Amino acid sequence: MQEYLVEIRTTIPEGTDPAEVDSRRAAEAVRAKELAARGHLIRLWRPVGELRSIGLWCADDEAHLYSDVLDTLPLRPWMSVSVTAVAPHPNDPGR
């Protein structure tokens, strides 16, 4: 599977019922665990002091990443997403 760095910014539309926000956030946590168990969500970070996430995700290809992974997130309608395909670096100390 191909690895991707994915930056996510979630913007809740003004006037959204707080109960809907809470419901979607709870569902998001469940879905993230499912995607991690399936090997799609590898790591997830939140930059200190910022309201965005950066994650390492895996999928067969970018189309699969969107259609079968990211687009299944309950908060996806409120997300802007930036995807960068990555490959191991020859000097990666983790190799």
N, C-alpha and C positions, 0 to 999 in steps of 0.2 A: 504494500500500500504506500501511496505517496504521503509525505508529511506536509502540513501547511501551518504557517503562523496566521492566526486569525485575530484581528482587532475588532472588538465589538463595542459600540456605543449604544446604549438604550435610552431613548427619550420617551417618557410617558406623556401621551397627549394631555394637554390641559383639559381639566374637567372630567377626567376619567374617574369613575367610582373607585374609592380606595379599596373596597372589597374585591373588585375585579383585579386590581393590581396585586393584592395579597394572594389571591387565588392563582394568578398566573405565575407569580414568583415561587409559590409552593410547588406548582406543577413543573416549573423550570428546574428546580432542584432534583425532583424525581427523574425528569428526562435526562439531565446531565449525568446522573448515576447510571442510568441505562446505557447511555452512549459510551461512558467510560468502561462499563462492563463488556461492551461489544468491541472495544479497542479503537473507538473513534476519537474520544476525548482523552488525551494523554496527560496534559498539564494545563492549569488555568491560573493566571496571575491577575492581580489588580494593582496597577501602578499606585504607589503611595500618594495619597492626596488627590486622586483622580477618580472620576466616575466612568471608567471604561475597563474592559477586560482584554487581556492578551492570552491566547491559548495556543497550544500545540495540538493539532487535530490530524487525524489520518482518514483517508478515503481512497477508493480506487482511482478516482480522478476528480477534477474540480467540479464537474457536473454532478457527480455522485455526492460530493461534499455538500453542495447546495441542496439538491433535491431530497436526499435521503438522510441528511444529518442536520445541517443548520436550519433548513426550512421546517423541521419538525419541532423546533424549540417553541414553547408557548409564548415567549416574549418576542419572537421573530418579527411580528408586524411592527413593532416599535424599535427595531434595531437597524442601525447602519453597520455594515460589515465590510471590512477590507481583508482580502485574502492574498497571501504570498506563498507560493510553493517554495519549499526549501529542500536542500539536499545536504548530506554530510560534508563537512569541510575536511580536507586531508590532514589539517593540523588540529582537529577536534580532540581535546584531551580525553573525552569520553569514549573514544574508539578503542 
